[in-house]
Amino acid sequence: MNRIRYNEFMFDQPTLIMIVPNLLFATRIEDAARAAGAVVLSPIDQAAFLTALRDGARLVMIDASADAVPWLAWVRAAKDDPTTEAVPILAFGSHIDIELRNRALGAGVDRYLARSNFSEGLVEFVAAAVRDTTDDPCSEPLPEGVVRGLEEFNAGQYFEQHETLELVWRAERRPIRDLYRGVLQIGVGCLQVERGNAIGALKMIDRAEKWLQPFRPACQGIDVDRLLQDAARLRAEIERRGADQIDRVDGRLFPKVHFTMTNEE
């Protein structure tokens, strides 16, 4: 198992930190990390926690119900230290325990998620933390989750593409996340056409165009200009038909996302 419980943190692989006493969640985190080529560390005290952060840990994941560990104090210490304050800290817990959520955020936790949302997005949270990033996100290759979402989009699986791309969008914190949001909203627009909701379809397409504009003409191998042009044609047809004839919109006008895989070795 990749989980380590001692003070020596010297690994060639990307490292993640977890404070997760729940065996089920701990095992799932380890599995996701292993699949991403990362190592998970479980520090035994605050000194070990801060050492792991200084040694380059990419992400901290904390089960807010870990009462046996003074993790709130550890978080405060990490955020008060200029050498560790930038490491993202994600906590998860009960969605109804607002007091604990507020204490966590007050201590310096960067994101606090309901347990179910953390579970759904775990693979993408880990992938986003481990992924190598640059100062030019548009030159980076498409994340695997985005590729899956684009394939679902092009197969007409508009509900599924929304679920897939939304997980990547949640996990990614840089502005590049709006590229994924724009694509998924065009897909939702197509879904609204299929459901006979002209107003909803137009709203989704308009929002998507706003999110996608900064990424023209292309980004991460996605032909953004072509997607916007195709979305504009679909919008024009919806407006021409109107709400009463939304069922007569030709499905062949639904956009496809044209993309190429970039920077792959």
Secondary structure, 3 states (H helix, E strand, C coil): CCCECCCCCCCCCCEEEEECCCHHHHHHHHHHHHHCCCEEECCCCHHHHHHHHHCCCCEEEEECCCCCCCHHHHHHHHHHCCCCCCCCEEEEECCCCHHHHHHHHHHCCCEEEEHHHHHHHHHHHHHHHHCCCCCCHHHCCCCHHHHHHHHHHHCCCHHHHHHHHHHHHHHCCCCCHHHHHHHHHHHHHHHHHHCCCHHHHHHHHHHHHHHHHHHCCEECCEEHHHHHHHHHHHHHHHHHHCHHHHHHCCHHHCCCCCECCCCCC
